[in-house]
Amino acid sequence: GSRPRAPRPSDPTPLAELARPPRPPDGLRALLRRHYPARARAVGAEGHARVRIRVSRDGEVRVLGALPGASPLFTDACRRALEEAAPFTPGLDRRGRRVVTVLPFRCTFTTVY
């Protein structure tokens, strides 16, 4: 029979096994303001996007895809803001080691910050 393989350092650690989840950088709110969709801003529309992201052990973020329920307009703006953002604070496992994490992330676009 085949034995389960040991996890590789590049394998994501399940959220339930983290001592601390990844945290977004302080400057993300300003990036969301900068990437606010012009068409939405023009009519005062607010919205959000939920995306699935992968945060590396170094805090680099890669958007893996959109999650249901958000406007494509806001999803695209969220993706651009996250790709431009400074690194996240990476997640830590129960031993205090930085780990790769995959998680849902919500970008909120409001007319007042």
C-alpha positions as CSV (number, residue, x, y, z in Angstrom):
1,G,0.0,0.0,0.0
2,S,1.0,3.6,-0.4
3,R,2.1,5.6,2.7
4,P,0.9,9.2,3.0
5,R,3.7,11.5,2.1
6,A,5.1,14.0,4.6
7,P,3.9,17.6,4.0
8,R,6.3,19.7,2.0
9,P,7.2,23.2,3.2
10,S,5.3,24.5,0.2
11,D,2.1,22.7,1.2
12,P,-0.5,25.1,2.8
13,T,-1.1,24.6,6.5
14,P,-4.9,24.3,7.3
15,L,-6.2,27.4,9.1
16,A,-7.4,25.2,12.0
17,E,-3.7,24.3,12.7
18,L,-2.4,27.8,12.9
19,A,-1.4,29.6,16.1
20,R,-1.8,32.9,14.2
21,P,-3.4,33.5,10.8
22,P,-1.7,35.7,8.2
23,R,-2.4,39.4,8.7
24,P,-2.7,42.1,6.0
25,P,-0.2,44.9,5.8
26,D,-1.1,48.3,7.3
27,G,-1.1,50.0,3.9
28,L,-3.8,47.8,2.4
29,R,-6.6,50.2,3.2
30,A,-4.9,53.0,1.2
31,L,-4.5,50.6,-1.8
32,L,-8.1,49.7,-1.7
33,R,-9.0,53.4,-1.9
34,R,-6.6,53.9,-4.8
35,H,-8.0,50.9,-6.7
36,Y,-11.7,51.7,-6.0
37,P,-13.4,51.2,-9.3
38,A,-14.0,54.6,-10.9
39,R,-17.5,53.6,-12.2
40,A,-18.5,52.5,-8.7
41,R,-17.1,55.7,-7.1
42,A,-18.8,57.9,-9.6
43,V,-22.3,56.7,-8.5
44,G,-21.3,56.2,-4.8
45,A,-21.6,52.4,-5.0
46,E,-19.9,50.4,-2.3
47,G,-19.1,46.8,-2.4
48,H,-16.8,43.9,-1.5
49,A,-14.9,41.1,-3.0
50,R,-14.0,37.7,-1.6
51,V,-11.0,36.0,-3.0
52,R,-8.9,33.0,-2.2
53,I,-5.3,33.9,-1.5
54,R,-2.1,32.0,-0.9
55,V,0.3,33.7,1.6
56,S,3.8,32.3,1.5
57,R,6.2,31.9,4.4
58,D,7.7,35.3,3.4
59,G,4.2,36.9,3.3
60,E,4.0,37.2,-0.5
61,V,0.4,37.0,-1.6
62,R,-1.0,35.3,-4.7
63,V,-4.7,35.6,-5.6
64,L,-5.9,32.2,-6.5
65,G,-9.4,33.1,-7.6
66,A,-12.6,34.8,-6.8
67,L,-15.2,33.4,-4.4
68,P,-18.9,33.7,-5.2
69,G,-21.0,36.6,-4.4
70,A,-19.1,39.7,-5.4
71,S,-19.2,42.0,-8.4
72,P,-16.4,41.3,-10.9
73,L,-15.7,45.1,-10.8
74,F,-14.8,44.9,-7.1
75,T,-13.1,41.5,-7.5
76,D,-10.7,42.9,-10.1
77,A,-9.9,46.0,-7.9
78,C,-9.3,43.7,-4.9
79,R,-6.9,41.5,-6.9
80,R,-4.9,44.6,-8.1
81,A,-4.7,46.0,-4.6
82,L,-3.5,42.7,-3.1
83,E,-0.9,42.2,-5.9
84,E,0.5,45.7,-5.2
85,A,0.4,45.4,-1.4
86,A,3.4,45.0,0.9
87,P,3.8,41.5,2.2
88,F,1.4,40.1,4.7
89,T,2.6,39.0,8.1
90,P,2.7,35.3,7.5
91,G,0.8,32.7,9.4
92,L,2.5,30.8,12.2
93,D,2.0,27.1,13.0
94,R,1.7,25.9,16.6
95,R,5.5,25.6,16.9
96,G,5.8,29.3,15.9
97,R,7.2,28.6,12.4
98,R,6.1,30.7,9.4
99,V,4.0,28.6,7.1
100,V,2.2,28.8,3.7
101,T,-1.5,29.4,4.1
102,V,-4.4,29.4,1.8
103,L,-7.5,31.4,3.0
104,P,-10.5,33.4,1.9
105,F,-9.9,37.2,2.1
106,R,-12.5,40.0,1.9
107,C,-11.7,43.4,0.4
108,T,-14.3,46.0,1.4
109,F,-14.8,49.2,-0.7
110,T,-16.6,52.0,1.0
111,T,-17.0,55.6,0.2
112,V,-15.9,56.5,3.7
113,Y,-12.7,55.1,5.3
